[in-house]
Amino acid sequence: MNKPWQPYALHILDAVDRIRHIQTRGDLTHDQVLYDAALRNLQTMSEATQQLPDTLKADHPYGTTLTPTRSQPS
């Protein structure tokens, strides 16, 4: 039985939102705390991406049409 992929996609989208918010707080190259926060979210994105089905990744190599609704359970 396969796990649904949508919660993982939502984790990716949330991590992107967090990184964008972190970027508004200052320069990541000069603030170690901001850098570490952004890095942790990149790690989250990497881990969640590994859980997406290979067929989904092949069909959407750049995520251009991968837009699950945020109302999905996480």
N, C-alpha and C positions, 0 to 999 in steps of 0.2 A: 504494500500500500504506500503510495507516494504522499508526502506532506504537501499541503497547498503552498504555492510559491508566493502568493500575494503578501503574506506577512513579512517575508524577507524583502520584497520590493519596497514595502512601506518603511522598513528599517533603513534602507538605502536612501529613500527620499527624505526621511527625517534627519539622517546624518548630513545630507547635502544642505538642508535648511540650517542645521546647527553650525556647519562650517561657514555658511554665508553670514550668519549672525556673529560668529567669532571674528570674521574679517572686519566687521563694522566696529569692533571694539579697539582695534589698533593694528599695528604692524607685526605680523607673525615673525618676521626676521629679527625683531628687536625685543620681543616679549616672550620669554620662555614658557610662561603659563599659557598664553594664547597658542603658541606653537604646539605644546603638548596636548591641549584640548582639540586642536584641529587634527593632529596626528591620531589621536584616539578615535575620532570619528571616521577618519580614513580607514583605520583598522576595522571598524564596525562595517563599513561599506564593503571592504574586501571579504570579510567573513560571510556577510549576507549574500554577496555575489556568488560565492562558491556554492551556496545552497539553491540557486536558481537552476531550473532544468536546462540542460545543454541545448535542447531544441529552442527554448525561449531566447537564450543568448545568441544562438546562430541566426534566428529570425530578426533579432534587434541588436546588432552588434554595437550600436552607439546609444541604445536606450531611447531612441527618438520617439517611439510610439508606445513605450512602456509606461503607462500612466494608470495604475490601479487607483481606485477610489480610497480615500482615507477612512472611509467608514468600515473597512474590513477589520475584523478582530486581529489583534497582534499577539 
